[in-house]
Amino acid sequence: MKKILLDKNKGFYKGNMHCHSTLSDGRFTPEELKRIYKEKGYSFLALTDHEHINNNSHLDDEAFITLTSGEFAIKQFSDQSTLKNFDMKVCHLNLYAKEQANDYAFCYNSVADHFSAPERRNSINKPCEDYERTYGHEGISKLIKNANDHGFFVCYNHPRWSLENYGDYSGYEGLWGVEIYNHSCAVDGLYDYDINVLDDMLRDGKRVFASCGDDNHNRGARGLDYSFGASVYVNAESLSYNNIVDGLLEGNFYSSMGPEIYSLYVEDGRVHIECSDARQIAYSTRGRRVKAVNAPAGKSINEATFEIKDTDGYFRLDVIDAEGKRANTQAYYLDEL
């Protein structure tokens, strides 16, 4: 029996899950970001501006949608800035609304919001009193649970930039996903690829998804270098807010620095993948068993097949191109196939 994991007969809708505009500390307005991302072939954009939830549905059209979202920081020392205290740990979370109209910033804190102009603060849909954020397993897991209860799903952002290690993130419960690649960190030359954090969580039994994002602020001389480097491709029948969110929640997507995956399916105890030009396609599992298909020198490959063993627990696939850029599938659990 054939089990289709990524269906080449459906659409693949390209999106950026982490983006900053002039609503916080980005260079471009939401309108400008829509234009430049749409021109690059993107179908959706999450404007995750700092410390509030943005509903930018007024920008949507039949070929482009925005995800209602925001990024929130839980700092080791709440009264200090990560731009001044470079040794301070922090946890950054992206919150994405399951319903586009849901812009309630339940965890708003006026001390943390040093991005919004006074008139902007007055317009934010927020509680009457500040949400008290507490750094650590308990406080962060509580915020994640509250986010889930308020109709959001939550991604854990740039773990190493945040100076967090296994002892920190292993205690976070209720996450939807982990940002395994942050393009702005890569452009700046540090802490770009966090696949080990995903594997740590998967091997701890946390069924989280692999996400990624540009985290583009587009400031300074490098400008647009911070954009168009980290994308998710959602596999769906058509482009709509509900279809994109359902695809993200169900894991019907892959993350990429550039390579594309066209088809992924399981049949007769094997998984088969078709993709853009690659120098290597790798198969990873819960344990130490890994396999790879490598292209001959100077050539590329576009497909691979791997045997699935009962002891694998789960598997995921990486597509690596000639430049070392990767596309990452989700982890697929044998008990769900």
Residue pairs with C-beta under 8 A, 6 or more apart in sequence:
1 267
2 265
2 266
2 267
3 265
3 266
3 267
3 337
4 264
4 265
5 264
5 265
5 266
5 271
5 329
5 332
6 235
6 252
6 254
6 261
6 262
6 263
6 264
6 265
6 329
7 235
7 263
8 262
8 263
8 274
10 235
10 236
10 237
11 235
11 236
11 237
11 238
11 239
12 233
12 234
12 235
12 260
13 43
13 44
13 233
13 234
13 236
13 239
13 244
13 247
14 41
14 42
14 43
14 44
14 231
14 232
14 233
15 42
15 43
15 44
15 45
15 46
15 67
15 231
15 232
15 233
15 234
15 244
16 37
16 42
16 44
16 45
16 46
16 213
16 214
16 216
16 227
16 230
16 231
16 232
17 46
17 48
17 67
17 94
17 96
17 155
17 179
17 211
17 212
17 213
17 230
17 232
18 46
18 48
18 71
18 94
18 155
18 157
18 179
18 182
18 212
18 213
18 214
18 215
18 216
18 230
19 26
19 33
19 45
19 46
19 47
19 48
19 213
19 214
19 215
19 216
20 26
20 47
20 48
20 49
20 50
20 71
20 215
20 216
20 217
21 28
21 29
21 30
21 32
21 33
21 47
21 49
22 28
22 29
22 30
23 30
23 47
23 49
23 52
23 54
23 115
23 116
23 120
24 49
24 50
24 51
24 52
24 115
24 116
25 49
25 50
25 115
25 217
25 219
26 33
26 49
26 216
26 217
26 218
26 219
27 217
27 218
27 219
27 223
28 36
28 218
30 47
30 54
30 56
30 59
30 66
31 59
33 45
33 47
34 45
34 59
34 64
34 66
36 224
36 227
37 45
37 64
37 227
37 228
38 63
38 64
40 227
40 228
42 64
42 231
43 63
43 64
43 65
43 239
44 64
44 65
44 66
44 67
44 234
44 239
44 244
45 64
45 66
45 67
46 66
46 67
46 69
46 94
46 96
46 213
47 54
47 56
47 66
47 67
47 69
48 54
48 69
48 70
48 71
48 94
48 213
49 70
49 71
49 115
50 70
50 71
50 72
50 73
50 113
50 115
51 70
51 71
51 72
51 73
51 105
51 108
51 109
51 112
51 113
51 115
51 116
52 70
52 105
52 108
52 113
52 116
52 120
52 124
52 126
53 68
53 69
53 70
53 95
53 97
53 102
53 103
53 104
53 105
53 124
53 125
54 66
54 68
54 69
54 70
54 103
55 68
55 97
55 100
55 101
55 102
55 103
56 66
56 68
57 65
57 66
57 68
57 100
57 101
57 241
59 66
60 66
60 241
62 239
63 239
65 239
65 240
65 241
65 244
67 96
67 97
67 100
67 241
67 244
67 245
68 96
68 97
68 99
68 100
68 101
68 102
68 103
69 94
69 95
69 96
69 97
70 94
70 95
70 105
71 92
71 93
71 94
71 95
71 157
72 92
72 93
72 95
72 107
72 112
72 133
72 143
73 82
73 90
73 91
73 92
73 93
73 112
74 90
74 91
74 93
74 133
74 134
74 135
74 139
74 140
74 143
75 82
75 88
75 89
75 90
75 112
75 133
75 135
76 88
76 89
76 90
76 135
77 85
77 88
78 111
78 112
78 133
78 135
79 111
80 88
81 114
82 88
82 90
87 163
88 163
89 135
89 162
89 163
89 164
89 168
90 135
90 162
90 163
90 164
91 135
91 140
91 156
91 162
91 164
91 168
91 172
92 156
92 157
92 158
92 162
93 140
93 143
93 144
93 147
93 154
93 155
93 156
93 157
94 154
94 155
94 157
94 179
94 213
95 147
95 152
95 153
95 154
96 152
96 153
96 154
96 155
96 176
96 245
96 248
97 103
97 151
97 152
98 151
98 152
98 153
98 245
98 249
99 151
100 241
102 150
102 151
102 152
103 125
104 125
104 126
104 150
105 124
105 125
105 126
106 126
106 127
106 131
106 146
106 147
106 150
107 131
107 133
107 143
107 146
107 147
108 124
108 126
108 127
108 130
108 131
109 130
109 131
109 132
109 133
110 121
110 130
111 130
112 133
113 121
116 124
131 143
133 139
133 143
134 140
134 142
136 171
137 168
137 171
137 172
140 171
140 172
141 171
141 172
141 173
141 174
144 154
144 172
144 173
144 174
144 175
145 173
145 174
147 153
147 154
147 174
148 154
148 174
153 176
153 177
153 248
153 249
154 174
154 175
154 176
154 177
155 175
155 176
155 177
155 178
155 179
155 211
156 169
156 172
156 175
156 177
156 178
156 179
156 197
156 208
157 179
157 182
157 213
157 215
158 179
158 182
158 185
158 191
158 194
158 215
159 169
159 178
159 179
159 194
159 197
160 185
160 190
160 191
160 194
160 197
161 182
161 185
161 190
161 191
166 200
169 197
169 200
169 201
170 200
170 201
170 204
173 206
175 201
175 206
175 208
176 208
176 209
176 248
176 249
177 208
177 209
177 210
177 211
178 194
178 197
178 198
178 201
178 208
178 209
178 210
178 211
179 194
179 211
179 212
179 213
180 193
180 194
180 195
180 197
180 198
180 210
180 211
180 212
180 255
180 328
181 192
181 193
181 194
181 212
181 213
181 230
181 255
181 257
181 326
182 191
182 192
182 194
182 212
182 213
182 214
182 215
182 230
183 192
183 212
183 213
183 214
183 215
183 216
183 226
183 227
183 228
183 229
183 230
183 257
184 214
184 215
184 216
184 217
184 226
185 191
185 192
185 215
186 192
186 193
186 229
187 222
187 225
187 226
187 229
193 326
195 210
195 328
198 208
198 210
198 331
199 284
201 208
202 208
202 286
202 314
202 331
203 286
207 331
207 333
209 248
209 251
209 253
209 330
210 254
210 255
210 316
210 328
210 329
210 330
210 331
211 232
211 255
212 230
212 231
212 232
212 255
212 256
212 257
212 328
213 230
214 226
214 227
214 228
214 229
214 230
215 226
215 230
216 226
216 227
217 226
218 224
218 226
218 227
229 257
229 258
230 255
230 256
230 257
231 255
231 256
232 248
232 253
232 254
232 255
232 256
233 253
233 254
233 256
233 260
233 261
234 243
234 244
234 247
234 248
234 252
234 253
235 247
235 252
235 253
236 243
236 244
236 246
236 247
236 252
237 243
246 252
247 253
251 330
253 330
254 261
254 327
254 328
254 329
254 330
255 327
255 328
256 325
256 326
256 327
256 328
257 325
257 326
257 327
258 321
258 323
258 325
258 327
259 275
259 276
259 277
259 278
259 319
259 320
259 321
259 325
259 326
259 327
260 275
260 276
260 327
261 273
261 274
261 275
261 276
261 319
261 327
261 329
262 274
262 275
262 276
263 272
263 273
263 274
264 271
264 272
264 273
264 274
264 317
264 329
265 271
265 272
266 272
266 308
266 332
266 337
269 307
269 308
270 305
270 306
270 307
270 308
271 283
271 305
271 306
271 308
271 315
271 317
271 332
272 303
272 304
272 305
273 281
273 303
273 304
273 305
273 317
273 319
273 329
274 302
274 303
275 281
275 302
275 303
275 319
275 327
276 302
276 319
276 321
277 300
277 301
277 302
277 321
277 322
278 295
278 300
278 301
278 302
278 319
278 320
278 321
279 294
279 295
279 300
279 301
279 320
279 321
279 322
280 292
280 293
280 294
280 295
280 301
280 318
280 319
280 320
281 292
281 293
281 301
281 303
281 304
281 317
281 318
281 319
281 320
282 290
282 291
282 292
282 317
282 318
282 320
283 290
283 291
283 292
283 304
283 306
283 315
283 316
283 317
284 290
284 315
284 316
284 317
284 318
285 309
285 312
285 313
285 314
285 315
286 312
286 313
286 314
287 311
287 312
287 313
289 309
289 311
289 312
291 306
291 307
293 301
293 304
293 306
294 301
295 301
300 321
300 322
306 315
306 317
308 315
308 334
310 334
312 334
313 333
313 334
314 331
314 332
314 333
314 334
315 331
315 332
315 334
316 328
316 329
316 330
316 331
316 332
317 328
317 329
318 326
318 327
318 328
318 329
319 326
319 327
319 328
320 326
